[in-house]
């Protein structure tokens, strides 16, 4: 029972940290152009010698 008194606040704290990290990434523009990044890998940008 005493382990639950320790683990529940730890789990809630980790959840809050994850939510804050997601919101920070959302506001800093990490997810602005997901389609462009998916198509960028298909284009060959290597120049022949």
Secondary structure, DSSP 8 states (H G I E B T S, - for coil): -HHHHHHHHHHHHHHHHHHHHHHHHHHTTTTS-HHHHHHHTTS------
